[in-house]
Amino acid sequence: MSSLLDNSAVKRTFAACLALPLVVLAGTAFADGDGVWKGGENVYEKVCGRCHEHNIGPVLKGRQLPAPYITAVARNGLRAMPAWPASFIDDKSLQQVADYISKAPAPAAKP
């Protein structure tokens, strides 16, 4: 049993499950002060990047994932990825972040 708990993927999933309620409760607090997202990069930095840039979720940038796939996974969830309802991110902002991710270059290698 302890070898299962030592698995880094299990730890990341567990951390994501613990963090999810806090993220959902924060609601539009992640949007800028006026409660409006400022484009795809803004959404990515304030929401997606919190997991996908810190080894909790898989790297998304540089993979040229199709925007419709990204929006479907974001709306419906997949495995440890939570579903983001329209009450948190509207369809237009979701499309903008999907377009941003699908075209973003791979992140620079960390030393």
SULLINSUL-V531078 format. One line per field, one symbol per residue. phi: phi as a letter, one per 30 degrees, with the letter a starting at -180 (. if undefined). burial: b if it has 9 or more other ideal C-beta (glycine too) atoms within 8 Angstrom, else e. A space follows every 50 residues. Layout:
BEGIN
phi=???
burial=???
END
This chain:
BEGIN
phi=.ddddddddddddddddddeedddddhdedddedicdcjddddeddbddd cdcbiccddcdichddeddddddddciahddddcdddcbdeddddddddd ddcdddddddd
burial=eeeeeeeeebbbbebbeebbeebbeeeeeebeeeeebebbebbbebbbbb bbeeebbeebbeeebebeebbebbbeeeeebbebeeeebeeebbbbbbbb bbebeeeeeee
END
